[in-house]
Amino acid sequence: MITTPRLDAPVRTLGRREIDFSRRIAVMAIVNRTPDSFYDKGATYTLEAAVASGVAAFDAGADLVDVGGVKFAPGPPLPIDEEIERVVPVVRELAAAGPVSVDTFHPEVAAAAIAAGAAVINDTTGVHDPRIADIVADSDATLVIAHSRAAPRTQLPQPHYDDVVAEVAAFLRERVDRAVAHGVPRHRIIIDPGHDLNKNTRHSLELTRRLGELTDAGLPLLVALSNKDFVGEALGRDRDDRLAGSLAAAVYCATQGARLVRVHNVRETVDALRMVEAILGWREPVFTLHNTRPEGNE
């Protein structure tokens, strides 16, 4: 069954790009400028590698690129100045190629990124610090609000939910209200249920299965599923062998109302989601030759 989300403002402007989320499932490519990212283990840590990865992602069909300077997992704090030094040069280099998002929970980093040309601030702590909403409100940027219960970069051992979907929905409603109270217009907010963020595999699978229940907020829904542990644990696959499972989860979420998918494997995900759009009748085939030629001219 296909879930069609109720979107209050389906047409969004991200940077210089307009996206109609009533007919588009956007691909957000991941560029981690960190030495210890969970997936690529620092492969894009240097400025040159990070920029090249972002350019390649746009060339492969990504709608926007999400740049992160600090991984989500628990660990010692990174000085704010150092996080700015990691992400801002990448934003400056990539902003001309397409919309750039910055994954941060620090208002100072958000302000520097927006000044450098970032179109989106992706707060995986769900506006834990309301000042980040103030920064976004005073700009043209969009704010992604993700569900995450723990304080930034701290452990939440053995997380418990009586009803993970209902509790995620309630959290997102409260944090959206918080952002709006700080001046962020609803038409510049995107929500993310936070797969694996302070959740175990059963929680993330339940979120995926019932994703359609989160689409009545009227806001575009982003899912960040790519190569995550719930995919690996569901299939018994190591981190570098989760592409098929990630694509299956992305396609399922797209049919349940997700309108942005954050991914490592850009080309494969772009093809999978463009195919979903073609099946739904949202886009025309690139060409139609099969069984269309006159008899004898095949």
HELIX and SHEET records of a PDB file:
HELIX    1   1 LEU A   47  ASP A   59  1                                  13    
HELIX    2   2 ILE A   80  LEU A   94  1                                  15    
HELIX    3   3 PRO A  107  ALA A  116  1                                  10    
HELIX    4   4 ARG A  131  ALA A  137  1                                   7    
HELIX    5   5 VAL A  164  ALA A  181  1                                  18    
HELIX    6   6 ARG A  186  ARG A  188  5                                   3    
HELIX    7   7 THR A  201  ARG A  209  1                                   9    
HELIX    8   8 LEU A  211  ALA A  217  5                                   7    
HELIX    9   9 ASP A  229  LEU A  235  1                                   7    
HELIX   10  10 ARG A  239  ASP A  241  5                                   3    
HELIX   11  11 LEU A  243  THR A  255  1                                  13    
HELIX   12  12 VAL A  266  ILE A  279  1                                  14    
SHEET    1   A 2 VAL A  11  LEU A  14  0                                        
SHEET    2   A 2 ARG A  17  ASP A  20 -1                                        
SHEET    1   B 8 ILE A 189  ASP A 192  0                                        
SHEET    2   B 8 THR A 142  ALA A 146  1                                        
SHEET    3   B 8 VAL A 120  ASP A 123  1                                        
SHEET    4   B 8 VAL A 100  ASP A 103  1                                        
SHEET    5   B 8 LEU A  64  GLY A  68  1                                        
SHEET    6   B 8 ALA A  26  ASN A  32  1                                        
SHEET    7   B 8 LEU A 260  VAL A 263  1                                        
SHEET    8   B 8 LEU A 222  ALA A 224  1                                        
END                                                                             
